[in-house]
Amino acid sequence: MTGHNKDITSQKELLESIIINNEFLFDFIEKSSFLGLKDYYIGSGCIAQTVWNHVEGFEPMYGIDDIDFVYFDSSDLSIDAENKIAKRVNKLIKSDVNLDIINQARVHLWYEEHFGYPLKPYSSLESAINTWPTTATSIGVRLENTAFKVYAPYGLNDLFGMIVRANKTQINENTYIKKVDKWTKKWSSLIIVPW
């Protein structure tokens, strides 16, 4: 079953069923809902790649190198505060899969050193997701009262269509090309939109 060119309600329902089928990811999403954080998502590549694995008939965790757990807390931008949240999240799940835990409110403090160009501070968690590298990977999910909450500012059609399209809000061409090269080695059905 494909969700490409379907209505958003059908796409969201299909996305939920695909995530639930990825037992590792869904277990992490379920456990994250008990952290007591209100402003967080599990997102980006681990969600997109779970869908790509479904479309290509691969195991749910095939090719997934890390799980992005992002949250937003502008009240404390210290690395110590982020590390405390990281310890809490890491206690949830013991695995060889890397957990990438980031307070999006403090990304601007290290972004230029890491990527070579500055970033304005994000005003919210959603404003951060709006800038993620591709339209298909600009996505976050979480559970609220056992119901899925999905934030996908560019919709879900590129995701289900296996279309990799640069979100040029923040990414540069070099970073996009590196991601495309890495992903196409694992998911041969991806449709790459040139920069």
C-alpha positions as a Markdown table, in Angstrom:
| # | Residue | x | y | z |
|---|---|---|---|---|
| 1 | Met | 0.0 | 0.0 | 0.0 |
| 2 | Thr | 1.3 | 3.4 | -0.9 |
| 3 | Gly | 0.4 | 6.8 | 0.5 |
| 4 | His | 1.7 | 8.8 | -2.4 |
| 5 | Asn | -0.9 | 11.2 | -3.9 |
| 6 | Lys | -3.5 | 10.2 | -1.2 |
| 7 | Asp | -5.4 | 12.6 | 1.0 |
| 8 | Ile | -3.7 | 13.8 | 4.2 |
| 9 | Thr | -5.9 | 11.8 | 6.5 |
| 10 | Ser | -5.1 | 8.5 | 4.7 |
| 11 | Gln | -1.4 | 9.4 | 4.6 |
| 12 | Lys | -1.4 | 10.1 | 8.4 |
| 13 | Glu | -3.2 | 6.8 | 9.1 |
| 14 | Leu | -0.7 | 4.9 | 6.9 |
| 15 | Leu | 2.3 | 6.7 | 8.5 |
| 16 | Glu | 1.0 | 5.6 | 12.0 |
| 17 | Ser | 0.6 | 2.0 | 10.9 |
| 18 | Ile | 4.1 | 1.9 | 9.4 |
| 19 | Ile | 5.6 | 3.4 | 12.6 |
| 20 | Ile | 3.8 | 1.0 | 14.8 |
| 21 | Asn | 5.2 | -1.9 | 12.6 |
| 22 | Asn | 8.7 | -0.6 | 13.5 |
| 23 | Glu | 8.7 | -2.1 | 17.0 |
| 24 | Phe | 12.0 | -0.5 | 18.1 |
| 25 | Leu | 10.9 | 3.0 | 17.0 |
| 26 | Phe | 7.4 | 2.7 | 18.2 |
| 27 | Asp | 8.6 | 1.5 | 21.6 |
| 28 | Phe | 10.9 | 4.6 | 21.9 |
| 29 | Ile | 8.0 | 6.9 | 20.9 |
| 30 | Glu | 5.7 | 5.3 | 23.5 |
| 31 | Lys | 8.3 | 5.5 | 26.2 |
| 32 | Ser | 9.1 | 9.1 | 25.3 |
| 33 | Ser | 5.6 | 10.1 | 26.1 |
| 34 | Phe | 6.3 | 9.4 | 29.8 |
| 35 | Leu | 9.2 | 11.8 | 30.1 |
| 36 | Gly | 6.9 | 14.7 | 31.0 |
| 37 | Leu | 8.2 | 16.9 | 28.2 |
| 38 | Lys | 5.6 | 18.9 | 26.3 |
| 39 | Asp | 7.6 | 20.3 | 23.5 |
| 40 | Tyr | 9.4 | 17.4 | 21.8 |
| 41 | Tyr | 9.3 | 15.2 | 18.7 |
| 42 | Ile | 11.0 | 12.1 | 17.4 |
| 43 | Gly | 11.8 | 12.9 | 13.8 |
| 44 | Ser | 13.7 | 13.4 | 10.7 |
| 45 | Gly | 15.6 | 10.5 | 9.1 |
| 46 | Cys | 14.3 | 7.7 | 11.4 |
| 47 | Ile | 10.7 | 8.5 | 10.4 |
| 48 | Ala | 11.4 | 8.9 | 6.7 |
| 49 | Gln | 13.7 | 5.9 | 6.5 |
| 50 | Thr | 11.0 | 3.8 | 8.3 |
| 51 | Val | 8.6 | 4.7 | 5.5 |
| 52 | Trp | 11.2 | 4.1 | 2.8 |
| 53 | Asn | 11.8 | 0.7 | 4.3 |
| 54 | His | 8.1 | -0.1 | 4.1 |
| 55 | Val | 7.9 | 1.0 | 0.5 |
| 56 | Glu | 11.0 | -1.0 | -0.5 |
| 57 | Gly | 10.1 | -4.1 | 1.5 |
| 58 | Phe | 13.0 | -3.8 | 3.9 |
| 59 | Glu | 13.2 | -4.6 | 7.6 |
| 60 | Pro | 11.8 | -1.6 | 9.6 |
| 61 | Met | 15.2 | -0.5 | 11.0 |
| 62 | Tyr | 17.2 | -1.2 | 7.9 |
| 63 | Gly | 19.7 | 1.7 | 7.2 |
| 64 | Ile | 18.7 | 3.8 | 10.2 |
| 65 | Asp | 21.8 | 5.0 | 11.9 |
| 66 | Asp | 20.3 | 7.2 | 14.6 |
| 67 | Ile | 17.1 | 8.4 | 16.1 |
| 68 | Asp | 16.6 | 12.2 | 16.4 |
| 69 | Phe | 14.9 | 13.3 | 19.6 |
| 70 | Val | 14.4 | 17.0 | 19.6 |
| 71 | Tyr | 12.9 | 19.3 | 22.1 |
| 72 | Phe | 12.7 | 23.0 | 22.8 |
| 73 | Asp | 13.6 | 24.7 | 26.1 |
| 74 | Ser | 14.7 | 28.3 | 25.8 |
| 75 | Ser | 14.8 | 28.8 | 29.6 |
| 76 | Asp | 18.1 | 27.0 | 29.9 |
| 77 | Leu | 20.5 | 27.0 | 26.9 |
| 78 | Ser | 23.4 | 25.3 | 28.7 |
| 79 | Ile | 25.0 | 22.1 | 27.5 |
| 80 | Asp | 24.5 | 20.8 | 31.1 |
| 81 | Ala | 20.7 | 21.1 | 30.8 |
| 82 | Glu | 20.8 | 19.4 | 27.4 |
| 83 | Asn | 22.9 | 16.6 | 28.9 |
| 84 | Lys | 20.5 | 16.1 | 31.7 |
| 85 | Ile | 17.6 | 15.6 | 29.2 |
| 86 | Ala | 19.9 | 13.3 | 27.1 |
| 87 | Lys | 20.5 | 11.1 | 30.2 |
| 88 | Arg | 16.8 | 10.8 | 30.8 |
| 89 | Val | 16.1 | 9.9 | 27.2 |
| 90 | Asn | 19.0 | 7.4 | 27.0 |
| 91 | Lys | 17.6 | 5.6 | 30.1 |
| 92 | Leu | 14.4 | 4.8 | 28.1 |
| 93 | Ile | 16.1 | 2.5 | 25.6 |
| 94 | Lys | 19.2 | 0.5 | 25.6 |
| 95 | Ser | 20.4 | 0.0 | 22.0 |
| 96 | Asp | 23.2 | 0.1 | 19.6 |
| 97 | Val | 21.2 | 2.7 | 17.7 |
| 98 | Asn | 22.6 | 6.2 | 18.3 |
| 99 | Leu | 20.1 | 8.7 | 19.9 |
| 100 | Asp | 20.7 | 12.2 | 18.8 |
| 101 | Ile | 19.2 | 14.4 | 21.5 |
| 102 | Ile | 19.1 | 18.1 | 20.8 |
| 103 | Asn | 17.6 | 21.2 | 22.4 |
| 104 | Gln | 16.6 | 23.1 | 19.2 |
| 105 | Ala | 16.6 | 26.3 | 21.3 |
| 106 | Arg | 20.4 | 26.2 | 21.5 |
| 107 | Val | 21.4 | 25.0 | 18.0 |
| 108 | His | 22.4 | 28.5 | 17.0 |
| 109 | Leu | 25.1 | 28.4 | 19.6 |
| 110 | Trp | 27.1 | 25.7 | 17.8 |
| 111 | Tyr | 25.7 | 25.6 | 14.3 |
| 112 | Glu | 28.3 | 27.9 | 12.6 |
| 113 | Glu | 31.3 | 26.0 | 14.1 |
| 114 | His | 29.8 | 22.7 | 12.9 |
| 115 | Phe | 28.4 | 23.7 | 9.5 |
| 116 | Gly | 30.4 | 26.8 | 8.6 |
| 117 | Tyr | 27.7 | 29.4 | 8.5 |
| 118 | Pro | 25.5 | 31.0 | 11.1 |
| 119 | Leu | 21.9 | 30.2 | 12.1 |
| 120 | Lys | 19.4 | 32.6 | 13.7 |
| 121 | Pro | 17.9 | 31.3 | 16.9 |
| 122 | Tyr | 14.7 | 29.2 | 16.4 |
| 123 | Ser | 11.6 | 30.6 | 18.0 |
| 124 | Ser | 9.9 | 27.2 | 18.5 |
| 125 | Leu | 10.5 | 23.5 | 17.9 |
| 126 | Glu | 8.3 | 23.7 | 14.8 |
| 127 | Ser | 10.3 | 26.6 | 13.4 |
| 128 | Ala | 13.4 | 24.3 | 13.6 |
| 129 | Ile | 11.7 | 21.4 | 11.8 |
| 130 | Asn | 10.7 | 23.9 | 9.1 |
| 131 | Thr | 14.4 | 24.2 | 8.2 |
| 132 | Trp | 15.4 | 20.5 | 8.2 |
| 133 | Pro | 17.4 | 19.4 | 5.1 |
| 134 | Thr | 14.7 | 17.9 | 2.9 |
| 135 | Thr | 10.9 | 18.1 | 2.6 |
| 136 | Ala | 10.5 | 14.4 | 3.3 |
| 137 | Thr | 12.6 | 14.5 | 6.4 |
| 138 | Ser | 11.1 | 17.7 | 7.8 |
| 139 | Ile | 8.8 | 15.7 | 10.1 |
| 140 | Gly | 8.3 | 15.0 | 13.8 |
| 141 | Val | 6.0 | 12.6 | 15.6 |
| 142 | Arg | 5.0 | 12.0 | 19.2 |
| 143 | Leu | 2.2 | 10.6 | 21.2 |
| 144 | Glu | -0.2 | 12.8 | 23.1 |
| 145 | Asn | -2.7 | 10.8 | 25.3 |
| 146 | Thr | -1.9 | 7.7 | 23.2 |
| 147 | Ala | -2.8 | 9.6 | 19.9 |
| 148 | Phe | -0.2 | 10.4 | 17.3 |
| 149 | Lys | 0.7 | 14.0 | 16.8 |
| 150 | Val | 2.5 | 14.6 | 13.4 |
| 151 | Tyr | 4.2 | 17.8 | 12.4 |
| 152 | Ala | 5.1 | 17.9 | 8.7 |
| 153 | Pro | 5.3 | 21.4 | 7.3 |
| 154 | Tyr | 5.8 | 20.2 | 3.7 |
| 155 | Gly | 3.1 | 17.5 | 3.9 |
| 156 | Leu | 3.7 | 13.8 | 3.5 |
| 157 | Asn | 3.5 | 13.4 | -0.3 |
| 158 | Asp | 7.3 | 13.6 | -0.9 |
| 159 | Leu | 7.8 | 11.1 | 1.9 |
| 160 | Phe | 5.5 | 8.5 | 0.5 |
| 161 | Gly | 6.6 | 9.2 | -3.0 |
| 162 | Met | 10.3 | 8.6 | -2.0 |
| 163 | Ile | 11.1 | 12.0 | -3.3 |
| 164 | Val | 14.2 | 13.7 | -1.9 |
| 165 | Arg | 13.9 | 17.4 | -2.4 |
| 166 | Ala | 16.1 | 20.0 | -0.8 |
| 167 | Asn | 14.5 | 22.3 | 1.7 |
| 168 | Lys | 16.7 | 25.3 | 0.9 |
| 169 | Thr | 15.6 | 27.2 | 4.0 |
| 170 | Gln | 18.9 | 26.4 | 5.8 |
| 171 | Ile | 20.8 | 23.6 | 4.1 |
| 172 | Asn | 23.6 | 24.2 | 1.6 |
| 173 | Glu | 24.2 | 22.3 | -1.7 |
| 174 | Asn | 27.2 | 20.4 | -0.3 |
| 175 | Thr | 25.3 | 19.0 | 2.7 |
| 176 | Tyr | 22.4 | 18.0 | 0.4 |
| 177 | Ile | 24.6 | 16.2 | -2.0 |
| 178 | Lys | 26.3 | 14.2 | 0.9 |
| 179 | Lys | 22.9 | 13.2 | 2.2 |
| 180 | Val | 21.7 | 12.1 | -1.3 |
| 181 | Asp | 24.8 | 10.1 | -1.9 |
| 182 | Lys | 24.5 | 8.3 | 1.5 |
| 183 | Trp | 20.8 | 7.6 | 1.1 |
| 184 | Thr | 20.8 | 6.4 | -2.5 |
| 185 | Lys | 23.3 | 3.7 | -1.6 |
| 186 | Lys | 20.7 | 2.2 | 0.8 |
| 187 | Trp | 17.3 | 3.1 | -0.9 |
| 188 | Ser | 17.6 | 2.7 | -4.7 |
| 189 | Ser | 14.0 | 3.7 | -5.4 |
| 190 | Leu | 14.6 | 7.3 | -4.1 |
| 191 | Ile | 13.7 | 10.0 | -6.7 |
| 192 | Ile | 16.3 | 12.7 | -6.3 |
| 193 | Val | 15.4 | 16.3 | -7.2 |
| 194 | Pro | 18.6 | 18.0 | -8.2 |
| 195 | Trp | 19.7 | 21.0 | -6.2 |
